[in-house]
Amino acid sequence: MIIRTTAPARAALIGNPSDGYFGKTISFAFSNFQATVTLWESPKLCILPSVRDHETFDSIEDLSRSVRLFGYYGGIRLIKAAIKTFYQYVVTHGIHLDRRNFTIQYESTIPGLVGMAGSSAIVTATYRALQTFYGVSIPKPELANIIRSTEEKELGIAAGLQDRVIQVYGGLVYMDFDRALLESRGYGEYVCLDASLMPPVYVAYRTDLSEVSGVYHNNLKARYNAGDKAVVDAMKFWSDITAEARACIESRNYKRLSELMDLNFDKRVEVSQVSAENIRMVSVARACGASAKFTGSGGAIVGVYEGEEMFNRLTEELAKISVKVIKPEMAPFSES
């Protein structure tokens, strides 16, 4: 039997990056891009390389570009870490695994280094495949925690829970990472919202190279832990506007939602360094009449637009600065 599982790209609609600091976010998963894992039984446990793991290059420039995009270790490290932590989970919980081995391979169409959660998508899809193969069920809130731990503790990838929650749950999700909830039960409040209430949104991403999210998050965390007032106040601001944004979605107040999304990005510029290229991308989108904020830590934006004329203008103007625009196809809520 061949098992094939997927995990979609995600966009933070509002509230990021407060998810790593006891804040609130709203995020949605979209299936235009996704990570796919294929697994089948085999005599030995084997991890097959994907395009980002190859060791043969057309030129020295090709090698340099590959390292910039995928790092020195590609995606196999993500698969290895997921398998290791999955095994640790079943051992800790006294779950018996039969002694079958498997071959596993992944591929991903999620653009790299543009804040669409490509790494966590590979880990999430791997966990889904392993659960199916061994018949193990992990509750969604717990699975999101494990995926985050896999990336942080095993691989040193710094990020909040938001990416893992939305890729585990799918759809459109409001997340409250209240400290009391996290410390008492280990996970926040995750509410699946009605995606049909969403206004027309676009996602746009740079087709040149962006920045690694861990660099941004590490700097922010150090400042937050040091009690930097601007950062601490920003986390509360992002949390507060997320609660308001949820009410805007439910009441279809799209004008105010757009304003809040713009404020989300503007506050980020106030408290951290944002590259000129990323600021320009946001400025061009706003000049077209749309709202614009980061989908993650940089390299891609999300916003509300009004009508096909505005969408076409977004597409044309952003293409001039090497930015591609898409209409995200909302991924359904996950059953498992």
C-alpha positions in Angstrom: 0.0 0.0 0.0 1.3 3.5 -0.9 0.4 6.2 1.5 0.4 9.8 0.3 -0.2 12.7 2.6 0.0 16.5 2.2 0.2 19.7 4.2 -0.7 23.1 2.7 1.0 26.5 2.7 -0.3 29.0 5.2 -0.8 32.7 5.5 -1.1 34.6 8.7 -4.1 36.9 8.2 -3.4 39.0 11.3 -1.7 38.9 14.7 1.7 37.5 13.7 4.3 37.3 15.2 2.5 37.4 18.6 1.9 33.6 18.5 5.2 33.0 20.1 4.6 35.5 22.8 1.2 34.5 24.3 -0.7 36.5 21.8 -3.5 35.8 19.2 -3.5 35.2 15.5 -5.8 34.3 12.7 -4.4 32.2 9.9 -5.6 30.2 6.9 -4.2 27.3 5.0 -4.3 27.3 1.2 -3.7 24.5 -1.3 -2.1 26.4 -4.2 1.2 25.1 -2.7 1.8 22.1 -0.6 4.2 19.6 0.7 3.6 15.9 -0.2 5.0 12.9 1.5 4.8 9.4 -0.1 5.5 6.3 2.1 5.4 2.6 1.4 6.5 -0.6 3.2 10.0 -1.8 2.4 12.7 -4.2 3.9 14.8 -1.3 5.2 13.9 2.2 6.4 15.0 4.4 3.5 14.6 8.2 3.0 14.8 9.2 -0.6 16.2 12.6 -1.6 14.1 15.3 -3.2 15.2 18.1 -5.6 16.5 20.2 -2.7 18.7 17.4 -1.5 20.6 16.6 -4.8 24.4 16.8 -4.9 24.9 17.2 -8.6 24.8 20.7 -10.1 24.9 22.3 -13.5 27.4 24.9 -12.4 29.0 26.6 -9.5 26.3 29.3 -9.7 23.6 26.5 -9.5 25.2 25.1 -6.4 25.3 28.6 -4.8 21.7 29.2 -5.6 20.7 25.8 -4.2 22.4 26.5 -0.9 20.8 29.9 -0.6 17.4 28.4 -1.2 17.6 25.2 0.7 20.6 25.4 3.0 23.3 22.8 3.3 21.1 20.0 4.4 17.9 20.3 2.3 14.8 18.7 3.5 16.0 15.2 4.6 16.9 16.6 8.0 13.2 17.5 8.4 12.1 14.0 7.6 14.7 12.5 10.0 13.7 14.8 12.8 10.0 14.0 12.3 10.7 10.2 12.3 12.8 10.5 15.5 10.3 12.6 17.4 7.4 10.4 16.3 9.3 7.3 17.7 10.0 9.2 20.9 6.3 10.0 21.2 5.1 6.4 20.8 7.7 5.1 23.3 6.8 7.8 25.8 3.1 6.9 25.5 3.6 3.2 25.6 2.3 2.7 22.0 3.5 -0.6 20.4 4.7 -0.3 16.8 4.9 -3.4 14.6 8.4 -4.0 13.2 7.7 -2.9 9.6 10.1 -0.6 7.8 9.2 1.9 5.1 10.6 4.1 2.3 9.6 7.7 2.5 10.0 10.5 0.0 8.8 14.1 0.0 8.3 16.9 -2.5 7.2 20.5 -2.0 5.8 23.2 -4.2 5.8 25.8 -1.4 8.1 28.7 -2.3 11.1 28.7 0.0 12.1 31.6 2.3 9.0 33.7 1.8 7.1 33.0 5.0 4.6 30.3 3.9 5.7 27.7 6.4 7.4 25.3 4.0 9.5 23.5 6.5 6.7 22.8 8.9 4.5 21.6 6.0 7.1 18.8 5.3 7.2 17.8 9.0 3.4 17.9 9.2 2.9 15.7 6.1 5.5 13.3 7.4 3.6 12.9 10.7 0.4 12.3 8.8 2.1 9.5 6.8 3.6 7.9 9.9 0.3 8.0 11.8 -1.4 6.3 8.9 1.3 3.7 8.4 1.4 2.7 12.0 -2.2 3.3 12.9 -1.4 5.9 15.6 -3.7 8.8 16.4 -2.3 12.0 17.9 -4.8 14.7 19.1 -4.5 17.9 16.9 -3.5 20.3 19.7 -0.8 17.9 20.8 0.4 17.2 17.3 0.9 20.9 16.6 3.1 21.1 19.8 5.1 18.1 18.7 5.8 19.5 15.2 6.9 22.8 16.7 9.2 20.9 19.2 10.6 18.8 16.3 11.7 22.0 14.5 12.8 24.0 17.5 14.6 21.4 19.6 15.9 19.0 16.9 16.7 21.5 14.2 17.0 24.9 15.9 14.2 26.5 13.7 12.7 29.4 15.7 9.0 30.0 15.2 5.7 30.2 17.0 2.9 27.7 17.2 0.7 29.4 14.6 2.2 27.6 11.5 1.9 24.1 13.1 -1.7 24.7 14.3 -3.0 25.9 10.9 -1.3 23.2 9.0 -2.7 20.5 11.4 -6.2 22.0 11.4 -6.5 23.4 7.9 -9.2 26.0 6.9 -9.4 29.3 8.8 -8.5 29.3 12.4 -8.5 31.9 15.3 -5.8 31.1 17.8 -5.4 32.4 21.3 -2.1 31.5 22.9 -3.0 32.7 26.3 -0.2 32.0 28.8 -2.6 30.5 31.4 -3.9 28.0 28.9 -0.5 27.1 27.6 0.9 26.5 31.0 -2.1 24.6 32.4 -2.9 22.3 29.5 -0.1 22.8 27.0 -2.1 24.4 24.1 -4.2 27.4 23.4 -7.7 28.0 22.3 -8.1 27.1 18.6 -11.4 28.1 17.0 -12.3 27.0 13.4 -14.0 30.0 11.7 -16.4 29.9 8.8 -14.2 30.5 5.7 -17.1 31.6 3.6 -17.2 34.8 5.7 -13.7 35.8 4.3 -13.4 38.7 1.9 -11.5 38.3 -1.4 -7.8 38.0 -0.4 -4.7 37.7 -2.4 -1.3 36.3 -1.6 1.8 37.7 -3.3 5.4 36.5 -2.9 8.8 37.4 -4.1 10.3 35.3 -6.8 13.8 36.4 -5.8 15.4 35.4 -2.6 14.1 36.5 0.8 15.3 36.1 4.4 15.3 33.2 6.8 12.6 33.5 9.4 14.7 32.3 12.3 16.9 35.4 12.0 13.9 37.7 12.6 12.4 35.6 15.3 15.6 35.2 17.3 16.2 38.9 17.4 12.6 39.6 18.5 12.7 36.9 21.2 15.9 38.3 22.7 14.4 41.7 22.9 11.1 40.4 24.3 12.9 38.4 26.9 15.0 41.4 27.9 11.8 43.4 28.5 12.1 45.8 25.6 9.0 47.9 26.1 8.4 48.6 22.4 8.4 44.8 21.7 6.3 43.9 24.7 3.7 46.6 23.8 3.7 45.5 20.2 2.8 41.9 21.2 -0.2 43.2 23.1 -1.2 45.4 20.1 -1.1 42.5 17.7 -3.1 40.4 20.1 -5.7 43.1 20.6 -6.2 43.7 16.9 -6.6 40.0 16.2 -9.6 39.8 18.6 -11.1 42.8 16.7 -10.3 41.2 13.3 -12.3 38.1 14.3 -15.3 40.2 15.0 -14.8 42.0 11.7 -14.8 38.7 9.8 -17.9 37.4 11.5 -19.7 40.7 10.9 -18.3 41.1 7.3 -16.7 44.5 8.2 -14.1 44.1 5.5 -13.1 47.7 5.5 -12.0 47.7 9.1 -10.4 44.3 8.7 -8.2 45.8 5.9 -7.2 48.7 8.1 -6.2 46.3 10.9 -4.1 44.2 8.5 -2.3 47.4 7.5 -1.7 48.3 11.1 -0.3 44.9 11.8 2.5 45.5 9.2 3.0 49.1 10.2 3.7 48.1 13.8 6.2 45.5 12.7 8.1 48.3 10.8 8.1 50.3 14.1 9.7 47.6 16.2 12.0 45.8 13.8 14.1 46.2 10.7 12.3 45.3 7.5 14.2 45.2 4.2 13.7 47.8 1.6 12.5 45.2 -0.9 9.8 44.0 1.5 8.6 47.5 2.3 8.5 48.2 -1.4 6.3 45.2 -2.0 3.8 46.3 0.6 3.9 49.9 -0.7 3.1 48.8 -4.3 0.2 46.6 -3.1 -1.3 49.5 -1.1 -0.9 51.9 -4.0 -3.2 49.6 -5.9 -5.8 50.1 -3.2 -5.4 46.8 -1.4 -4.3 46.2 2.2 -1.0 44.4 2.7 0.9 42.7 5.5 3.4 39.8 5.8 2.1 36.2 5.6 4.9 35.3 7.9 8.3 36.8 8.6 8.9 38.4 5.2 9.0 37.6 1.5 5.3 37.3 1.0 2.2 39.4 1.7 -1.5 38.9 2.1 -4.2 41.4 1.8 -7.8 42.2 1.0 -8.7 43.5 -2.5 -11.9 44.8 -4.1 -12.9 43.4 -7.5 -11.1 41.9 -10.5 -9.8 45.3 -11.7 -7.9 45.8 -8.5 -6.6 42.2 -8.5 -5.4 42.6 -12.1 -3.7 45.9 -11.2 -2.0 44.1 -8.3 -0.7 41.4 -10.6 0.6 43.9 -13.1 2.3 46.3 -10.7 3.8 43.7 -8.4 5.2 41.7 -11.4 7.4 44.8 -12.1 9.3 44.1 -8.9 9.5 40.3 -9.3 6.5 39.5 -7.1 3.9 37.0 -8.2 0.2 37.3 -7.1 -2.2 34.5 -6.6 -5.8 33.9 -5.4 -5.4 31.5 -2.5 -7.6 28.4 -2.6 -8.7 27.8 1.0 -7.7 24.3 2.1 -10.4 22.4 3.9 -10.4 21.6 7.6 -8.5 18.5 8.3 -10.3 15.4 9.6 -7.2 14.0 11.2 
